[in-house]
Amino acid sequence: MNDGPRYVAMTDGGSRGNPGPAGYGAVLVDTQAELVLAERAEYIGIESNNVAEYRGLIAALEAALELGVEELEVRMDSKLVVEQMSGRWKIKHPGMQTLALQAKRLADQLDRVEYVWIPRAQNSHADRLANEAMDGGGKGDVRRAAPPEQRDEPADNTPETLVTSHPGPPPSLSLILLRHGETEQSLQRRFSGSSDLPLTDKGEAQAGAVAQRIAGTPPIAAIYASPLQRARQTAEAVSSVIGVPVTIEAQLREIDFGDWEGLTFAEAQRIGGAEFDRWREHTDVAPPGGESQAKCLERVAAFRNELLERHKYERILIVTHVTPIKSLLGEALGGLKIASRINLDLCSLSRIDYHRGRTVVKLVNEISHLGDI
């Protein structure tokens, strides 16, 4: 059994003249399955060795992101790039700074990236791809090739190409969690559970902005929304832009605040007294006549489990309320008590990826799409 890293990228870049005709090669491997997931190679014109090395690294990171890899070991025979990306060497050249920043931004989207120097003799696959790219000298476009079992000729006969074969391991389910836009009660910071309130004008503008944001992301397979009007309106705004219908799901409703419905935090604290304090401290305590956070998570998680069976390997948009979203995030991060330390703004986006035996929180309270709204 392989106890090392599962996903390994080997990259190389070269320049015949330094600067001179340059190219890079990168290969992404699933070491457990002993499978090449992707190969990339490109002639990049007259450049230096270091530029080519960085371009190879960038290509490898892009391939890893496209294939859903979350933890990656990058192996290179460039001591310079390995030390600079590991933060041990300063980057003085402006051109290298730009490339390193581009690579870092890509790497930051993965959960973990480790850079390892290897001797050139151990980097023959990426070296071969880089030399094939330089041999081609830019003749022909970078293109995709069929997986090896579908080719009429051996892979080694493929000229400078971008080769992608065998899809990587996507999440079993990717949940995009969207809190609804502004209402009059949320504007006044009142407990809004069962109250069926419409969006304000500002709330409608927020919904329109988040719809455009979602339209610029990978495709959404389905939209599910709470039956409450504020969530339905937000979901419909997204639906009208991306063309995916909305399905109403009762299990996505907000928690019922019972006797505290419509009160501000201070009002509920004054009226509830010790009962309010117990509710704040214990997730299984409900407001008088209401629902506990634990019960909220129970129903929302039950629906999530249905989605795991119904939408395998798909991205699903859930339009709901602050408590259901916080409950799922808290569960994913280790417990409901953690949810009390999470801030969720109106019309914010969060994301949880569910893998077999592993849950990863990829995004929390993203609101850059709102700007000055």
C-alpha positions as CSV (number, residue, x, y, z in Angstrom):
1,M,0.0,0.0,0.0
2,N,1.3,3.5,-0.9
3,D,1.6,5.6,2.3
4,G,2.9,8.7,0.5
5,P,0.9,11.5,-1.1
6,R,-1.9,10.4,-3.3
7,Y,-1.7,13.2,-5.9
8,V,1.7,14.2,-7.2
9,A,2.6,16.7,-9.9
10,M,5.9,16.6,-11.7
11,T,6.8,19.7,-13.6
12,D,9.8,20.9,-15.7
13,G,10.7,23.8,-17.9
14,G,13.5,24.5,-20.3
15,S,15.1,27.1,-22.5
16,R,17.6,26.4,-25.3
17,G,19.8,29.4,-25.0
18,N,18.5,30.9,-21.7
19,P,16.8,33.0,-22.9
20,G,15.9,31.0,-26.0
21,P,13.1,28.8,-27.4
22,A,11.4,27.6,-24.3
23,G,8.7,25.1,-23.2
24,Y,7.3,23.4,-20.2
25,G,5.9,20.0,-19.3
26,A,3.7,18.9,-16.4
27,V,2.2,15.6,-15.4
28,L,-0.4,14.9,-12.6
29,V,-0.5,11.4,-11.2
30,D,-2.8,9.5,-8.8
31,T,-0.2,7.3,-7.1
32,Q,-2.8,5.1,-5.4
33,A,-4.4,4.1,-8.6
34,E,-1.1,4.3,-10.5
35,L,-2.8,6.5,-13.0
36,V,-1.8,9.5,-15.0
37,L,-4.6,12.0,-14.6
38,A,-3.3,14.8,-16.9
39,E,-0.3,15.8,-19.0
40,R,0.4,19.3,-20.1
41,A,3.0,20.8,-22.4
42,E,3.4,24.1,-24.3
43,Y,6.0,26.0,-26.3
44,I,6.1,29.5,-24.8
45,G,8.4,31.3,-27.2
46,I,11.7,33.0,-26.3
47,E,12.0,32.9,-22.5
48,S,14.4,31.9,-19.7
49,N,14.6,28.6,-17.9
50,N,13.1,30.1,-14.8
51,V,10.1,31.5,-16.6
52,A,9.5,28.0,-18.2
53,E,9.8,26.3,-14.8
54,Y,7.2,28.6,-13.3
55,R,4.9,28.2,-16.3
56,G,5.1,24.4,-15.8
57,L,4.2,24.8,-12.1
58,I,1.2,27.0,-13.0
59,A,0.0,24.5,-15.6
60,A,0.2,21.7,-13.0
61,L,-1.7,23.7,-10.4
62,E,-4.4,24.5,-12.9
63,A,-4.8,20.9,-13.8
64,A,-5.1,19.9,-10.2
65,L,-7.9,22.5,-9.6
66,E,-9.7,21.4,-12.7
67,L,-9.7,17.8,-11.6
68,G,-10.8,18.5,-8.0
69,V,-7.5,17.6,-6.3
70,E,-7.3,19.1,-2.9
71,E,-3.9,18.0,-1.5
72,L,-0.9,18.0,-3.9
73,E,2.8,17.3,-3.7
74,V,4.7,19.2,-6.5
75,R,8.0,17.7,-7.5
76,M,10.5,19.8,-9.5
77,D,14.2,19.8,-10.3
78,S,14.3,23.6,-10.1
79,K,15.8,24.4,-6.7
80,L,15.0,28.0,-7.3
81,V,11.3,27.6,-7.8
82,V,10.9,25.1,-5.0
83,E,12.7,27.3,-2.5
84,Q,10.8,30.5,-3.6
85,M,7.4,28.8,-3.5
86,S,8.2,27.3,-0.1
87,G,9.0,30.8,1.2
88,R,12.6,30.2,2.0
89,W,14.1,32.3,-0.8
90,K,13.2,35.8,-1.7
91,I,12.0,36.6,-5.2
92,K,13.8,39.7,-6.5
93,H,13.1,39.6,-10.2
94,P,9.8,41.4,-11.1
95,G,8.9,38.9,-13.8
96,M,9.4,36.0,-11.3
97,Q,7.4,37.9,-8.7
98,T,4.4,38.0,-11.1
99,L,4.6,34.3,-12.0
100,A,5.1,33.3,-8.3
101,L,2.1,35.3,-7.3
102,Q,0.0,33.7,-10.0
103,A,1.1,30.2,-8.8
104,K,0.5,31.1,-5.2
105,R,-3.1,32.2,-6.0
106,L,-3.7,28.9,-7.6
107,A,-2.1,27.0,-4.8
108,D,-4.2,28.9,-2.2
109,Q,-7.3,27.3,-3.7
110,L,-6.1,23.9,-2.8
111,D,-6.2,22.7,0.8
112,R,-2.5,21.8,0.9
113,V,0.4,22.1,-1.5
114,E,4.0,20.8,-0.7
115,Y,7.0,21.6,-2.9
116,V,9.7,19.0,-3.2
117,W,13.0,19.2,-5.1
118,I,14.0,16.1,-7.0
119,P,17.1,15.3,-9.2
120,R,16.6,15.8,-12.9
121,A,17.0,12.0,-13.4
122,Q,13.8,11.5,-11.4
123,N,11.8,14.0,-13.5
124,S,12.0,12.3,-16.8
125,H,8.3,12.3,-17.6
126,A,7.9,16.1,-17.3
127,D,11.3,16.7,-18.9
128,R,10.2,14.7,-22.0
129,L,7.0,16.7,-22.3
130,A,9.0,20.0,-22.0
131,N,11.4,18.9,-24.7
132,E,8.6,17.8,-27.0
133,A,7.1,21.2,-26.6
134,M,10.4,22.9,-27.5
135,D,10.9,20.5,-30.4
136,G,7.5,21.5,-31.8
137,G,8.5,25.2,-31.6
138,G,4.9,26.3,-31.4
139,K,3.8,24.4,-34.5
140,G,0.1,23.8,-34.1
141,D,-2.2,24.8,-31.3
142,V,-2.3,23.4,-27.8
143,R,-5.1,20.8,-27.8
144,R,-6.7,18.0,-25.9
145,A,-6.1,14.4,-26.7
146,A,-8.3,11.3,-26.1
147,P,-7.4,9.0,-23.2
148,P,-4.7,6.5,-24.1
149,E,-7.1,3.6,-24.6
150,Q,-9.0,5.7,-27.3
151,R,-5.9,6.7,-29.3
152,D,-4.9,5.0,-32.5
153,E,-1.2,5.5,-31.7
154,P,1.0,5.5,-28.6
155,A,0.9,8.5,-26.3
156,D,4.7,9.0,-26.9
157,N,3.9,9.9,-30.5
158,T,1.7,12.8,-29.4
159,P,3.3,16.2,-30.4
160,E,3.2,19.3,-28.1
161,T,-0.3,19.0,-26.6
162,L,-2.4,19.6,-23.6
163,V,-3.4,16.0,-22.8
164,T,-6.1,15.3,-20.2
165,S,-7.2,11.8,-19.5
166,H,-9.3,10.0,-16.8
167,P,-11.3,12.5,-14.8
168,G,-10.0,13.1,-11.3
169,P,-12.0,12.6,-8.1
170,P,-14.7,15.3,-7.8
171,P,-16.6,15.7,-4.6
172,S,-19.5,13.2,-4.1
173,L,-21.6,16.4,-3.7
174,S,-20.7,20.1,-3.7
175,L,-23.2,22.3,-1.8
176,I,-23.3,26.0,-2.6
177,L,-25.2,27.6,0.3
178,L,-26.8,31.0,-0.3
179,R,-28.5,33.0,2.5
180,H,-31.4,35.1,1.3
181,G,-31.4,38.9,0.8
182,E,-32.5,41.6,3.1
183,T,-36.0,41.9,4.7
184,E,-37.4,44.5,7.0
185,Q,-36.8,42.3,10.0
186,S,-33.3,41.4,9.1
187,L,-32.6,45.1,8.6
188,Q,-33.8,45.7,12.2
189,R,-31.9,42.6,13.4
190,R,-35.0,40.8,14.7
191,F,-35.5,37.1,15.1
192,S,-37.0,36.0,11.8
193,G,-37.9,32.3,11.7
194,S,-41.4,31.4,10.7
195,S,-42.3,35.0,9.6
196,D,-42.9,35.0,5.9
197,L,-41.4,38.3,4.7
198,P,-40.6,39.6,1.2
199,L,-37.3,41.1,0.2
200,T,-36.7,44.8,0.5
201,D,-35.6,46.7,-2.6
202,K,-32.1,46.4,-1.4
203,G,-32.7,42.6,-0.9
204,E,-33.8,42.3,-4.5
205,A,-30.6,44.1,-5.6
206,Q,-28.5,41.8,-3.5
207,A,-30.3,38.8,-5.1
208,G,-29.6,40.1,-8.6
209,A,-25.9,40.6,-7.7
210,V,-25.5,37.1,-6.3
211,A,-27.2,35.7,-9.4
212,Q,-24.6,37.2,-11.7
213,R,-21.9,35.9,-9.4
214,I,-23.2,32.4,-9.6
215,A,-23.6,32.6,-13.3
216,G,-19.9,33.0,-13.6
217,T,-19.1,29.7,-11.7
218,P,-19.2,26.1,-12.9
219,P,-22.7,24.8,-13.8
220,I,-25.3,24.3,-11.1
221,A,-27.3,21.1,-11.5
222,A,-30.3,22.0,-9.3
223,I,-31.6,24.8,-7.0
224,Y,-33.5,24.0,-3.8
225,A,-35.0,26.7,-1.7
226,S,-36.8,27.2,1.6
227,P,-40.6,27.7,1.2
228,L,-40.4,31.1,2.9
229,Q,-40.9,34.1,0.5
230,R,-37.5,35.8,1.1
231,A,-35.6,32.6,0.2
232,R,-37.9,31.9,-2.8
233,Q,-37.4,35.4,-4.2
234,T,-33.6,35.1,-3.9
235,A,-33.7,31.6,-5.5
236,E,-35.9,32.8,-8.4
237,A,-33.4,35.7,-9.1
238,V,-30.7,33.2,-9.6
239,S,-32.9,30.8,-11.6
240,S,-33.8,33.6,-14.0
241,V,-30.2,34.2,-14.8
242,I,-28.8,30.6,-15.0
243,G,-31.9,28.9,-16.3
244,V,-32.2,26.2,-13.6
245,P,-35.7,25.8,-12.0
246,V,-36.2,26.1,-8.3
247,T,-37.5,23.2,-6.2
248,I,-39.1,24.2,-2.9
249,E,-38.0,22.1,0.1
250,A,-39.8,22.4,3.4
251,Q,-36.8,21.0,5.3
252,L,-34.8,24.1,4.4
253,R,-37.0,26.5,6.3
254,E,-35.5,28.7,9.0
255,I,-35.5,27.6,12.7
256,D,-38.8,28.5,14.5
257,F,-38.0,31.0,17.2
258,G,-41.4,30.4,19.0
259,D,-42.3,33.2,21.5
260,W,-39.2,35.2,20.5
261,E,-40.3,35.5,16.9
262,G,-40.0,39.2,15.7
263,L,-38.1,40.3,18.8
264,T,-34.7,41.9,18.8
265,F,-31.9,40.1,20.6
266,A,-32.1,42.4,23.5
267,E,-35.9,42.1,23.8
268,A,-35.7,38.3,23.7
269,Q,-32.9,38.3,26.3
270,R,-34.9,40.5,28.6
271,I,-38.1,38.4,28.3
272,G,-36.4,35.0,28.2
273,G,-34.1,35.5,31.2
274,A,-32.4,32.3,32.3
275,E,-34.2,30.4,29.6
276,F,-32.6,32.6,26.9
277,D,-29.2,32.0,28.5
278,R,-29.7,28.2,28.3
279,W,-30.7,28.5,24.7
280,R,-27.5,30.4,23.9
281,E,-25.4,27.8,25.7
282,H,-27.0,24.5,24.6
283,T,-27.8,23.6,21.0
284,D,-30.5,21.1,22.0
285,V,-32.5,23.8,23.9
286,A,-35.4,25.4,22.0
287,P,-37.0,28.8,22.5
288,P,-40.5,28.5,24.1
289,G,-42.8,27.1,21.5
290,G,-39.9,26.9,19.0
291,E,-37.2,24.6,17.6
292,S,-33.7,23.9,18.8
293,Q,-30.6,24.2,16.6
294,A,-30.0,20.5,17.0
295,K,-33.4,19.7,15.6
296,C,-32.8,22.2,12.7
297,L,-29.6,20.4,11.8
298,E,-31.3,17.0,12.0
299,R,-33.8,17.9,9.3
300,V,-31.4,19.9,7.2
301,A,-28.8,17.1,7.4
302,A,-31.5,14.5,6.5
303,F,-32.2,16.5,3.3
304,R,-28.5,16.8,2.6
305,N,-28.2,13.0,2.8
306,E,-31.0,12.7,0.2
307,L,-29.0,15.0,-2.1
308,L,-25.9,12.8,-1.7
309,E,-27.9,10.0,-3.3
310,R,-29.9,12.2,-5.8
311,H,-27.1,14.4,-7.1
312,K,-23.9,12.4,-7.1
313,Y,-20.9,14.4,-8.3
314,E,-22.9,17.5,-9.0
315,R,-23.0,21.1,-7.7
316,I,-26.2,22.0,-6.0
317,L,-27.4,25.5,-4.9
318,I,-29.3,25.7,-1.6
319,V,-31.1,29.0,-0.9
320,T,-32.0,29.1,2.7
321,H,-31.5,31.0,6.0
322,V,-28.8,31.7,8.5
323,T,-29.5,28.8,11.0
324,P,-29.6,26.0,8.4
325,I,-26.4,27.2,6.8
326,K,-24.6,27.7,10.1
327,S,-25.7,24.3,11.2
328,L,-24.3,22.6,8.2
329,L,-21.0,24.6,8.4
330,G,-20.7,23.8,12.1
331,E,-21.3,20.1,11.5
332,A,-18.6,20.1,8.8
333,L,-16.2,22.0,11.0
334,G,-16.6,19.6,14.0
335,G,-19.7,20.6,16.0
336,L,-22.7,22.8,16.3
337,K,-21.1,25.0,19.0
338,I,-18.6,26.2,16.3
339,A,-21.6,27.6,14.4
340,S,-22.0,30.4,16.9
341,R,-18.6,31.8,15.9
342,I,-19.5,32.0,12.2
343,N,-20.7,35.2,10.7
344,L,-23.1,35.0,7.7
345,D,-24.1,38.2,5.9
346,L,-27.3,38.5,3.9
347,C,-26.9,37.1,0.4
348,S,-23.6,35.5,1.3
349,L,-22.2,32.4,-0.3
350,S,-20.6,29.4,1.4
351,R,-19.6,26.0,0.1
352,I,-19.2,22.5,1.5
353,D,-17.8,19.6,-0.5
354,Y,-18.7,16.1,0.6
355,H,-16.3,13.4,-0.3
356,R,-16.5,9.7,0.7
357,G,-15.6,9.8,4.4
358,R,-14.4,13.4,4.3
359,T,-16.1,16.8,4.4
360,V,-14.3,20.0,3.3
361,V,-15.5,23.6,3.9
362,K,-14.3,25.5,0.8
363,L,-15.9,28.9,1.3
364,V,-17.6,30.8,4.1
365,N,-19.5,34.1,3.9
366,E,-18.3,35.3,0.5
367,I,-19.9,38.7,-0.2
368,S,-17.5,40.3,-2.8
369,H,-20.4,40.3,-5.3
370,L,-22.3,42.8,-3.2
371,G,-19.9,45.7,-3.5
372,D,-21.6,48.8,-2.3
373,I,-25.1,47.3,-2.3
